[in-house]
Amino acid sequence: MSDDDRSEDSNIKETEEETATDLSNSDVCTKYQEASKIVNLALTGLVSQCVAGAKIIDLCQFGTAVLEGQLSKLYNKKVDGVTVEKGVAFPVCISVNEVICNHSPLSSEELTDLKVGDIVKIDLGCHIDGYISVAAHTLVVSESADSPPESVDPELGNVAVAAYNAMLVAADAIRAGAKNTDVTKVVQRVANSYGVNTIATVRMHQMKRYVIDGVKEVALKEPTPQEIEDGEEPVPECTFEQAEVYAIDVAMTTGDGKVRPADLRTTVYKRNVEVNYRLKMKASRYILSEVDKKFPTLPFTLRHFDDEKQAKMGITECVNHGLLIPYPSLIEKSDAKVAHFKCTVLLLPSGTTKVTGLPLPEYFETDKKPDEETASILKDIADREAKKAAKKAAKKKKKTKK
């Protein structure tokens, strides 16, 4: 074999090793599945805790404790002498009423307790060995976990049904060979059917190992010529491929969908790995050092730092020099009703599999109907889920008999 042949063979092997970090590797697939179970468990627990009198900070801490506690039980054996990394991939955020997302307050901040009728959006994620799973859910606060809300505003019910159904049909549309523009069209079609608006700043993202917002994106709506003229950039067209992973992220509103940063402290940030700078303040250097050690690529909250005072002091210089990317809380008009749902999907050889997300609360109802094509897709999804549930029940019954 010539040196050139050996070099080519070596390159092929290196390429094969690289591709082993996607779903073509069964171990990677298992890690996504295990992370997804933990996300669903944390989300379920948080839903039960969102009752009148609950404090947002307690909910954030509870959700984080569930994620970290469950992760601590898995993958504790070293692989080739290296510990498998596990942790929070997106901080637990509890956004209430017109606040749409990214609200994860500090322990020192006093906020109003949840009250009956509040609209709560929960958002969170975790990873195992860098393989990320995320989810978001919308609910209405009641007196207790055992008593659903007595009445739900019809406008809220309508926008919640719209957002949830849009998430389902978007997940169904993301399959190998399809384009992101196809998904944008189905989401917009659902929004039009229910007479609500998408929140354009929210986008779906491909996820890779240690990367929560990959290059491939899906817009919830196509920008108008005026919006492009005003500076909004259209999402580049892309094609989905087998073995990819996506966060199906949908937020809809009864308002105009033109959101702005809320008058709340930004606490969620992500390291910008492409920027370096020699910081002057001691507090800023402390922040960056901790981020590089603990959160080198994934979003984090200032609440994760041992010294909250130092964190608050040092964050500004880090942001001003582009070292950290802020995730501000976003807000709609106070009279608008907002719903946010998110799930993780795996593009497997057998088809697209949704691995996170909870069922739509039964108290969300609407008189409006989806268009004929969307209704047909939703029926197919429901039929597939029913068959899967029946198969699982039969398997469990058979196992019990043994």
C-alpha positions in Angstrom: 0.0 0.0 0.0 1.4 3.4 -1.0 1.7 6.3 1.5 -1.1 8.1 -0.3 -3.4 5.0 0.2 -2.5 4.8 3.9 -3.2 8.5 4.3 -6.6 8.2 2.6 -7.4 5.1 4.7 -6.4 7.1 7.9 -8.7 9.9 6.8 -11.6 7.6 6.3 -11.1 6.1 9.7 -11.0 9.6 11.3 -14.2 10.5 9.4 -15.9 7.3 10.7 -14.9 8.2 14.3 -16.4 11.7 13.8 -19.7 10.3 12.5 -19.9 8.0 15.5 -21.1 10.9 17.6 -24.5 11.0 15.8 -27.5 8.6 16.0 -25.8 6.1 13.7 -24.1 5.0 17.0 -26.5 3.0 19.2 -24.7 4.2 22.4 -25.3 7.8 21.4 -29.0 7.0 20.7 -29.2 5.5 24.2 -27.8 8.6 25.8 -30.3 10.8 24.0 -33.1 8.5 25.2 -31.9 8.5 28.8 -31.5 12.3 28.9 -35.0 12.6 27.4 -36.5 10.4 30.2 -34.9 12.7 32.8 -36.2 15.8 31.0 -39.8 14.4 31.0 -39.5 13.4 34.6 -38.4 16.9 35.7 -41.1 18.5 33.6 -43.8 16.3 35.1 -42.6 17.1 38.6 -42.6 20.8 37.9 -46.1 20.7 36.5 -47.3 19.2 39.8 -45.5 21.9 41.7 -46.9 24.9 39.8 -49.7 25.7 42.2 -51.0 28.8 43.9 -48.4 30.1 46.4 -45.4 28.5 44.7 -42.3 30.6 44.4 -40.6 30.8 41.0 -37.1 30.4 42.5 -38.2 27.3 44.4 -39.5 25.8 41.2 -36.3 26.5 39.3 -34.3 24.9 42.1 -36.6 21.9 42.3 -36.3 21.3 38.6 -32.5 21.6 38.7 -32.4 19.2 41.6 -34.4 16.6 39.7 -32.2 16.9 36.6 -29.0 16.7 38.6 -30.2 14.0 40.9 -31.4 11.7 38.1 -28.2 12.3 36.0 -26.1 11.3 39.0 -27.5 7.8 38.9 -26.3 7.1 35.3 -23.0 6.6 33.5 -20.8 6.6 36.5 -18.2 4.3 35.2 -15.2 5.9 33.5 -14.8 5.2 29.7 -11.2 4.8 28.7 -10.3 6.4 32.0 -12.5 9.5 31.4 -15.6 10.4 33.4 -18.8 10.8 31.3 -19.9 14.5 31.6 -23.5 15.1 32.5 -25.5 18.2 33.5 -28.0 20.9 32.8 -28.0 21.8 29.1 -30.5 24.6 29.4 -31.3 26.2 32.8 -34.8 25.6 34.3 -36.8 28.7 33.3 -40.3 29.6 34.7 -41.9 32.4 32.6 -45.3 33.7 33.8 -48.1 35.3 31.8 -46.8 37.8 29.1 -43.2 36.7 29.8 -42.5 34.2 27.1 -39.2 32.5 27.9 -35.7 32.6 29.6 -36.9 33.8 33.0 -34.7 32.1 35.7 -34.3 34.4 38.6 -31.6 34.6 41.2 -32.1 33.4 44.8 -31.7 37.0 46.1 -34.6 38.3 44.0 -38.0 38.6 45.5 -40.8 37.8 43.1 -44.6 37.5 43.4 -45.8 34.0 44.2 -47.8 32.1 41.6 -51.5 32.7 41.8 -54.6 30.9 40.4 -55.0 31.6 36.7 -51.3 32.5 36.0 -50.0 31.1 32.7 -46.7 29.4 33.2 -44.2 28.4 30.6 -41.6 25.8 31.8 -38.4 25.4 29.7 -35.4 23.1 30.6 -32.8 20.6 29.2 -30.1 18.2 30.2 -27.3 16.3 28.6 -25.4 13.0 29.0 -21.9 13.1 27.4 -22.9 16.2 25.5 -26.0 14.7 24.0 -28.8 17.1 24.7 -32.5 16.8 25.3 -34.8 19.7 25.8 -38.5 20.4 26.4 -41.0 23.2 27.2 -44.6 23.1 28.4 -47.4 25.6 29.1 -50.0 25.3 31.9 -52.4 27.3 34.0 -51.9 27.5 37.8 -54.6 26.0 40.0 -55.2 25.7 43.7 -53.5 22.3 43.9 -52.0 19.7 41.7 -55.2 17.5 42.1 -57.6 20.3 41.0 -57.4 21.5 37.4 -58.3 25.2 36.7 -62.0 25.9 37.0 -62.1 28.0 33.9 -59.6 28.9 31.2 -59.8 31.9 28.9 -61.0 30.7 25.5 -58.3 32.8 23.8 -55.6 31.0 25.9 -57.2 27.7 25.1 -57.1 28.5 21.4 -53.5 29.6 21.3 -52.3 26.7 23.5 -54.0 24.2 21.2 -52.5 26.0 18.1 -49.0 26.0 19.5 -49.2 22.4 20.6 -50.6 21.1 17.3 -48.0 23.2 15.4 -45.3 21.4 17.5 -46.7 18.0 16.6 -47.0 18.7 12.8 -43.6 20.3 12.7 -42.1 17.3 14.4 -43.8 15.1 11.8 -42.6 17.2 9.0 -38.9 17.1 10.0 -37.7 14.0 8.2 -34.7 13.0 6.1 -34.9 14.7 2.7 -37.4 17.4 3.8 -36.4 21.1 3.9 -36.7 23.6 6.7 -39.0 25.8 4.5 -41.5 22.9 4.4 -41.7 23.0 8.2 -42.1 26.8 8.3 -45.1 26.5 6.0 -46.9 23.9 8.1 -46.4 25.9 11.3 -47.7 29.0 9.6 -50.6 27.1 8.2 -51.6 26.0 11.8 -51.2 29.5 13.1 -53.5 30.8 10.3 -56.1 28.1 11.0 -56.4 29.1 14.7 -56.1 32.9 14.0 -53.0 33.4 16.1 -49.4 34.6 15.5 -46.1 32.9 15.8 -43.3 34.6 17.8 -40.8 35.1 15.0 -37.7 35.4 17.3 -38.3 31.8 18.4 -36.6 29.3 16.1 -36.1 25.5 16.0 -32.5 24.3 16.0 -30.5 21.3 15.1 -28.6 19.9 18.2 -25.3 18.2 18.1 -22.9 17.0 20.8 -22.4 19.9 23.2 -24.2 22.2 20.6 -27.7 23.3 21.6 -28.2 25.7 18.6 -26.6 24.2 15.5 -26.3 25.8 12.1 -29.5 24.3 10.7 -32.5 26.3 11.8 -36.2 26.4 11.2 -38.2 29.7 11.3 -41.7 29.8 12.6 -42.7 32.2 9.8 -41.1 33.7 6.7 -40.2 37.4 7.2 -42.1 39.9 5.1 -40.2 42.2 2.7 -40.7 45.0 5.2 -39.3 42.9 8.0 -36.3 42.1 5.9 -35.8 45.8 5.1 -36.0 46.5 8.8 -33.1 44.1 9.4 -34.6 40.7 10.0 -32.5 38.0 8.3 -34.3 35.1 6.6 -33.2 31.6 7.7 -31.0 29.9 5.0 -32.6 26.9 3.4 -31.4 23.5 4.5 -32.2 19.8 4.1 -32.7 17.5 7.0 -30.7 14.3 7.1 -31.0 10.9 8.9 -29.2 10.6 12.3 -29.8 14.3 13.1 -31.5 15.7 16.3 -33.7 18.7 16.5 -35.4 20.9 19.1 -38.9 21.5 17.9 -39.6 24.9 19.5 -43.0 26.7 19.0 -44.3 29.8 20.7 -47.6 31.5 19.7 -49.5 34.5 20.8 -52.9 36.2 20.6 -50.9 39.4 20.2 -48.9 40.6 17.1 -45.9 38.4 17.8 -43.5 41.4 18.0 -41.8 40.8 21.3 -39.3 42.8 23.3 -36.9 42.2 26.2 -38.7 42.2 29.5 -37.8 44.5 32.4 -36.3 41.6 34.3 -32.6 40.8 35.1 -31.0 38.6 32.4 -29.5 35.6 34.1 -29.1 33.0 31.3 -26.0 33.2 29.2 -23.8 31.1 26.9 -20.1 31.2 26.2 -19.2 32.7 22.8 -16.4 30.2 22.0 -15.2 32.3 19.1 -14.2 35.4 21.2 -11.3 35.9 23.6 -10.4 39.0 25.6 -8.2 39.9 28.5 -10.7 41.1 31.1 -9.7 43.9 33.6 -12.0 43.3 36.5 -11.3 40.5 39.0 -15.1 39.6 39.2 -15.2 39.3 35.4 -12.2 37.0 35.3 -13.8 34.9 38.0 -17.0 34.6 35.9 -15.1 33.6 32.8 -12.9 31.1 34.5 -15.9 29.4 36.1 -17.8 29.4 32.8 -14.8 27.9 30.9 -14.5 25.2 33.5 -18.2 24.3 34.1 -20.2 25.6 31.1 -17.8 25.9 28.1 -20.4 25.5 25.4 -23.9 25.2 26.9 -26.2 27.9 28.4 -26.1 28.5 32.2 -27.7 30.7 34.8 -25.9 33.0 37.2 -27.7 31.1 39.9 -25.2 28.2 39.3 -22.3 30.3 40.7 -21.3 29.9 44.3 -20.7 33.7 44.6 -23.8 35.4 43.3 -22.5 38.9 44.1 -19.3 38.3 42.1 -21.3 36.9 39.3 -23.6 40.0 39.1 -20.6 42.3 39.2 -18.5 40.5 36.5 -21.2 39.6 34.0 -21.4 43.1 32.3 -17.8 43.3 31.2 -18.0 39.7 29.8 -21.1 40.6 27.8 -19.7 44.0 26.6 -16.7 42.3 25.1 -18.7 39.5 23.4 -17.4 36.7 25.6 -20.9 35.7 26.7 -24.2 35.7 24.8 -27.2 36.9 26.8 -30.6 35.1 26.7 -32.9 38.0 27.8 -36.4 37.2 29.0 -38.8 38.1 26.2 -42.2 39.7 26.8 -45.4 40.2 24.9 -48.1 42.9 25.4 -49.7 42.5 28.9 -53.1 41.6 27.4 -51.7 38.9 25.0 -52.0 35.2 25.8 -48.8 33.2 25.0 -48.2 29.5 24.8 -44.8 27.8 24.4 -44.2 24.1 23.7 -41.0 22.3 22.8 -39.9 18.7 22.2 -36.8 16.8 21.0 -36.9 14.6 18.0 -34.5 12.0 16.7 -34.3 11.3 12.9 -33.9 7.5 13.1 -33.9 4.9 10.2 -37.4 3.9 11.3 -38.6 7.5 11.1 -38.7 10.7 13.2 -39.2 9.9 16.9 -40.4 12.4 19.4 -38.7 11.7 22.8 -39.6 14.6 25.0 -42.7 16.7 25.8 -45.9 16.1 27.8 -49.5 15.8 26.6 -51.5 19.0 26.1 -53.5 19.7 29.3 -57.1 18.7 28.8 -58.4 22.1 30.0 -57.0 23.8 26.9 -59.9 23.7 24.5 -61.0 25.6 21.4 -63.9 25.8 19.0 -61.7 26.4 16.1 -60.7 23.6 13.8 -57.4 23.1 11.9 -57.3 23.1 8.1 -58.1 19.7 6.4 -54.4 18.8 5.7 -53.3 19.6 9.3 -56.3 17.6 10.7 -55.3 14.6 8.6 -51.7 14.8 9.9 -52.9 15.1 13.5 -55.1 12.1 13.0 -52.2 10.0 11.6 -50.0 11.1 14.6 -52.8 10.2 17.1 -53.3 6.8 15.4 -49.6 6.0 15.5 -49.4 7.0 19.2 -52.5 4.8 20.0 -50.9 1.8 18.3 -47.6 2.4 20.2 -49.5 2.7 23.5 -51.5 -0.5 22.8 -48.3 -2.4 21.9 -46.6 -1.2 25.1 -49.6 -2.1 27.2 -49.7 -5.6 25.7 -46.0 -6.1 26.3 -46.4 -5.0 29.9 -49.3 -7.4 30.4 -47.4 -10.3 29.0 -44.4 -9.5 31.3 -46.8 -9.3 34.3 -48.2 -12.8 33.6 -44.7 -14.3 33.6 
